[in-house]
């Protein structure tokens, strides 16, 4: 899975000279929380709700309401935007985006190819990607199998067993925790009991089997 598979491409942008109040109105109108800043078609910054809130005068300020409004009306995106913006390429792995967000402690990455802004990916996009990759939104049965001794071909054996019982696999995730191998399979069927019985009869240890998103 690459960043381009999950990034948003219908972008709302501002320029450095956009007044702060206009940027706020755009965010409210489009129900978004950040805006890429473009100048001559090139990405030059990023502005977010958090940055705008930090730029607002404190309630403890001695300025009058009129003075505050005057200052804010004079404030543009250029005055408060992030200029050193972390970006990622559209063909980068989704995991690369996650790692970069975690390293930088940020929740958004503009997606840039060469000097062109192609999209934007946020932590919510990544949550959606996780749900899609795991097959959660498709519904069916999530079955968890604990493997005592991992060995080559075990996934093929499990897949064949399910196929022989007329079950289709949507996704498979292999996780290793404290030396144990855990296999989570999304099966395209609500027959939880039958699936569990088929696996346990074949000698597999099923630790959990539940319906998802029914």
Secondary structure, DSSP 4 states (H G I P E B T S, - for coil): -BGGGT-B-S--EE-TTSBHHHHHHHHHHHT-SEEEEEETTEEEEEEEHHHHHHHSPPTT--S-HHHHHHHHHH-BHHHH-BSS--EE-TTSBHHHHHHHHHHHT-SEEEEEETTEEEEEEEHHHHHHHHHHHHTGGG-EEEEEEEESS--TTHHHHHHHHHHHTT--EEEEEEEEETTEEEEEEEES-S-HHHHHHHHHHTT-EEEEEEEE--
